[in-house]
Amino acid sequence: MKKRFTHTLMASLLLASASGAALANNDKTVVLVHGAFADGCSWNRVISDLQRQHTDVIAVQLPLTSLQDDVAATRRAIARAQGDVVLVGHSWGGTVISEAGNDARVKSLVYVAAFAPDSGQSTADLANSFPAPPGSAGIAKTADGFLYLPGKSVRQDFAPDIQAAEQNTLVATQGPIRAEAFAEKVTHAAWHDKPSWYVVSKNDRMINPDLERAMAKAIDAKTSEVAASHVSMVSHPEEIARVIEQAVK
């Protein structure tokens, strides 16, 4: 009887310890912000990795109609989140989190092959400060002023390092962005006040990798590099999730 009681007690303690470890990450929520020419599903693999670590996650669905509208959508996600927030942005999403990250509940920022404009600076200002990447030539525009990527551009420049089926899904689900959004300026860049991480995509054909390195240095981010295309969160989700977990912890 005594032996059985001891085993039961040990099992209970182990279960409590495991539950405590799971709850440890639940005092923070990771809010993921996608970029232009994408939607929240671009984070699917990263979401799975984070959830396996018992981390709460919300993926924002941006309207991509203006910086103001996208920041508002991100703020709604922050308001829904449990506890403190780690705000993660890919590409255009980096501009969005630079503004939305001023929310008091946001404790850290993670930029994934993302723009990181300064206060009073726009995405276009940054993009024009370095030589244009190859993929910029493939961007198309609708009659009402929205930018999108034709299938060839997605496969050749946006996401050349993923399977054809995944490329086709990105083509079908991409979110066109209003061209004028790239000229909208950030009022106050949150990275001045919050610790930041940056993951450079070394094989990026949509944002000049040297510009990514320069932005990472400018915001004093903890920087790492991955041998990936622009969509590193799709082709290298484990590496991206690890960086996000560092920000969570």
C-alpha positions as a printed NumPy array, in Angstrom:
array([[  0.   ,   0.   ,   0.   ],
       [  2.81 ,   2.374,   0.924],
       [  4.619,   1.614,  -2.348],
       [  1.454,   2.238,  -4.361],
       [  0.894,   5.558,  -2.526],
       [  4.475,   6.63 ,  -3.297],
       [  4.058,   5.866,  -7.005],
       [  0.747,   7.735,  -7.093],
       [  2.291,  10.755,  -5.364],
       [  5.231,  10.825,  -7.785],
       [  2.893,  10.585, -10.776],
       [  0.826,  13.473,  -9.407],
       [  3.92 ,  15.606,  -8.888],
       [  5.158,  14.916, -12.421],
       [  1.748,  15.803, -13.847],
       [  1.659,  19.018, -11.844],
       [  5.157,  19.898, -13.028],
       [  4.205,  19.283, -16.664],
       [  1.046,  21.342, -16.249],
       [  3.062,  24.157, -14.704],
       [  5.473,  24.111, -17.634],
       [  2.558,  24.287, -20.05 ],
       [  1.003,  27.187, -18.173],
       [  4.345,  29.   , -18.039],
       [  4.013,  29.997, -21.696],
       [  0.334,  30.891, -21.356],
       [  1.113,  34.206, -19.697],
       [  2.127,  35.439, -23.158],
       [  0.462,  35.293, -26.552],
       [  2.281,  35.399, -29.87 ],
       [  0.474,  37.587, -32.41 ],
       [  1.576,  36.882, -35.984],
       [  1.21 ,  39.54 , -38.68 ],
       [  1.556,  38.464, -42.318],
       [  2.96 ,  40.517, -45.147],
       [  1.729,  41.732, -48.504],
       [  0.894,  39.083, -51.108],
       [  0.001,  36.649, -48.303],
       [ -2.548,  35.952, -45.584],
       [ -2.548,  34.515, -42.071],
       [ -2.219,  30.963, -43.394],
       [  1.382,  31.723, -44.336],
       [  2.15 ,  31.174, -40.629],
       [  0.506,  27.724, -40.421],
       [  3.695,  25.708, -39.889],
       [  5.057,  28.161, -37.342],
       [  1.717,  28.086, -35.519],
       [  1.908,  24.299, -35.217],
       [  5.451,  24.471, -33.828],
       [  4.526,  27.142, -31.277],
       [  1.409,  25.311, -30.158],
       [  3.449,  22.186, -29.548],
       [  5.385,  24.324, -27.064],
       [  2.067,  25.244, -25.391],
       [  2.306,  28.819, -26.645],
       [ -0.918,  30.704, -27.354],
       [ -1.025,  32.126, -30.88 ],
       [ -3.241,  34.494, -32.849],
       [ -2.702,  35.047, -36.578],
       [ -3.998,  38.389, -37.829],
       [ -5.849,  38.653, -41.134],
       [ -4.887,  42.058, -42.517],
       [ -7.203,  43.921, -44.907],
       [ -4.105,  45.326, -46.666],
       [ -6.007,  48.499, -47.514],
       [ -3.831,  50.966, -45.579],
       [ -1.29 ,  51.065, -42.776],
       [ -3.972,  52.505, -40.495],
       [ -6.421,  49.68 , -41.294],
       [ -3.778,  46.993, -40.826],
       [ -2.647,  48.463, -37.514],
       [ -6.277,  48.527, -36.358],
       [ -6.689,  44.833, -37.237],
       [ -3.51 ,  44.028, -35.316],
       [ -4.651,  46.005, -32.293],
       [ -7.9  ,  44.008, -32.248],
       [ -5.83 ,  40.827, -32.081],
       [ -3.704,  42.264, -29.258],
       [ -6.884,  43.116, -27.35 ],
       [ -8.049,  39.482, -27.678],
       [ -4.755,  38.04 , -26.513],
       [ -4.162,  36.531, -23.095],
       [ -1.41 ,  38.15 , -21.021],
       [  1.538,  39.973, -22.533],
       [  2.138,  39.906, -26.278],
       [  5.079,  39.025, -28.494],
       [  4.349,  40.726, -31.817],
       [  5.787,  39.124, -34.959],
       [  5.757,  40.643, -38.444],
       [  6.773,  39.323, -41.853],
       [  7.665,  41.68 , -44.724],
       [  5.037,  44.488, -44.792],
       [  3.927,  43.127, -41.421],
       [  7.123,  44.589, -39.993],
       [  5.865,  48.082, -40.769],
       [  2.552,  47.196, -39.145],
       [  4.131,  45.92 , -35.908],
       [  6.433,  48.945, -35.752],
       [  3.279,  51.037, -35.262],
       [  0.964,  48.568, -33.491],
       [  3.772,  47.522, -31.152],
       [  3.361,  50.718, -29.151],
       [  0.522,  49.016, -27.281],
       [  1.539,  48.657, -23.618],
       [  0.848,  44.908, -23.629],
       [  3.405,  44.277, -26.371],
       [  6.656,  43.316, -24.653],
       [  8.857,  42.356, -27.621],
       [  8.968,  42.441, -31.417],
       [ 10.155,  39.858, -33.932],
       [ 10.878,  40.852, -37.535],
       [ 10.992,  38.045, -40.117],
       [ 12.461,  39.274, -43.423],
       [ 10.496,  42.4  , -42.572],
       [ 10.549,  46.131, -42.994],
       [ 11.429,  48.04 , -39.817],
       [ 10.805,  51.719, -40.525],
       [ 11.796,  54.456, -38.125],
       [  9.444,  57.131, -36.81 ],
       [  8.334,  59.328, -39.72 ],
       [  9.528,  56.765, -42.264],
       [  7.543,  54.681, -44.749],
       [  8.043,  51.239, -46.246],
       [  8.806,  52.855, -49.602],
       [ 11.468,  55.056, -48.013],
       [ 13.265,  51.939, -46.783],
       [ 12.817,  49.959, -49.987],
       [ 14.238,  52.815, -52.06 ],
       [ 17.285,  53.219, -49.832],
       [ 18.954,  50.068, -51.258],
       [ 19.237,  48.574, -54.758],
       [ 15.962,  46.971, -55.833],
       [ 15.733,  43.188, -55.398],
       [ 14.939,  41.012, -58.448],
       [ 11.392,  40.275, -57.344],
       [ 10.257,  43.896, -57.423],
       [ 10.117,  43.776, -61.218],
       [  7.439,  41.073, -61.104],
       [  4.892,  42.985, -59.04 ],
       [  1.671,  43.693, -60.963],
       [ -1.01 ,  46.326, -60.325],
       [ -4.782,  46.223, -60.698],
       [ -6.824,  48.991, -62.3  ],
       [ -7.952,  50.182, -58.862],
       [ -4.434,  50.443, -57.449],
       [ -3.757,  47.145, -55.657],
       [ -0.471,  45.267, -56.036],
       [ -0.245,  41.485, -56.461],
       [  2.173,  38.809, -57.652],
       [  1.451,  36.756, -60.777],
       [  2.08 ,  33.027, -60.455],
       [  5.463,  33.191, -62.162],
       [  6.679,  35.819, -59.687],
       [  5.537,  33.776, -56.696],
       [  7.382,  30.695, -57.952],
       [ 10.527,  32.495, -59.111],
       [ 10.972,  35.288, -56.565],
       [  8.543,  35.154, -53.646],
       [  8.748,  31.486, -52.661],
       [ 11.214,  29.558, -54.85 ],
       [ 12.287,  27.201, -52.027],
       [  8.958,  25.476, -51.324],
       [  7.054,  22.704, -53.11 ],
       [  5.016,  23.494, -56.238],
       [  1.734,  22.675, -54.499],
       [  2.514,  25.171, -51.747],
       [  3.507,  27.783, -54.316],
       [  0.157,  27.303, -56.05 ],
       [ -1.642,  27.772, -52.736],
       [  0.221,  31.036, -52.129],
       [ -0.769,  32.255, -55.594],
       [ -4.433,  31.467, -54.899],
       [ -4.618,  32.853, -51.346],
       [ -2.441,  35.953, -51.618],
       [ -3.823,  39.247, -50.417],
       [ -3.271,  42.133, -52.836],
       [ -2.18 ,  45.319, -51.067],
       [ -3.193,  48.876, -51.84 ],
       [ -0.12 ,  50.444, -53.433],
       [ -0.471,  53.711, -51.52 ],
       [ -0.014,  51.865, -48.215],
       [  3.717,  51.598, -48.88 ],
       [  3.984,  55.406, -48.749],
       [  2.296,  55.736, -45.335],
       [  4.659,  56.702, -42.536],
       [  5.   ,  55.207, -39.068],
       [  4.272,  57.778, -36.345],
       [  6.448,  56.255, -33.611],
       [  8.529,  53.121, -34.168],
       [  7.907,  50.72 , -31.289],
       [ 11.343,  49.146, -31.622],
       [ 12.809,  52.225, -29.946],
       [ 11.162,  51.076, -26.713],
       [ 10.829,  47.276, -27.013],
       [ 13.461,  44.517, -27.331],
       [ 13.574,  43.197, -30.882],
       [ 14.649,  40.126, -32.83 ],
       [ 15.333,  39.984, -36.57 ],
       [ 15.623,  36.973, -38.894],
       [ 17.348,  37.789, -42.19 ],
       [ 16.481,  35.693, -45.245],
       [ 19.825,  35.293, -46.999],
       [ 18.254,  34.284, -50.341],
       [ 15.487,  36.881, -50.341],
       [ 14.462,  38.152, -53.785],
       [ 11.68 ,  40.47 , -52.539],
       [ 13.616,  42.542, -49.965],
       [ 17.322,  43.132, -50.46 ],
       [ 19.079,  40.969, -47.806],
       [ 21.591,  43.768, -47.225],
       [ 18.692,  46.084, -46.436],
       [ 17.412,  43.476, -43.95 ],
       [ 20.82 ,  43.398, -42.272],
       [ 20.942,  47.204, -42.167],
       [ 17.474,  47.388, -40.593],
       [ 18.36 ,  44.724, -38.024],
       [ 21.434,  46.739, -37.037],
       [ 19.5  ,  50.006, -36.92 ],
       [ 16.933,  48.625, -34.48 ],
       [ 19.63 ,  46.911, -32.387],
       [ 17.914,  43.537, -32.838],
       [ 19.136,  40.134, -31.79 ],
       [ 19.858,  38.974, -35.316],
       [ 20.066,  35.589, -36.99 ],
       [ 20.16 ,  34.535, -40.628],
       [ 18.515,  31.653, -42.443],
       [ 19.291,  30.335, -45.928],
       [ 15.754,  30.912, -47.124],
       [ 13.655,  32.826, -49.609],
       [ 11.383,  35.685, -48.592],
       [  8.903,  33.228, -47.037],
       [ 11.226,  31.724, -44.432],
       [  8.264,  31.031, -42.145],
       [  6.982,  28.593, -44.796],
       [ 10.268,  26.994, -45.876],
       [ 12.061,  27.059, -42.483],
       [  9.286,  27.155, -39.867],
       [ 11.267,  25.431, -37.117],
       [ 14.011,  28.056, -37.224],
       [ 11.502,  30.899, -37.182],
       [  9.562,  29.319, -34.313],
       [ 12.778,  28.975, -32.291],
       [ 13.49 ,  32.684, -32.593],
       [  9.935,  33.536, -31.587],
       [ 10.24 ,  31.247, -28.558],
       [ 13.375,  33.147, -27.529],
       [ 11.32 ,  36.329, -27.52 ],
       [  8.574,  34.599, -25.546],
       [ 11.005,  33.419, -22.872]])
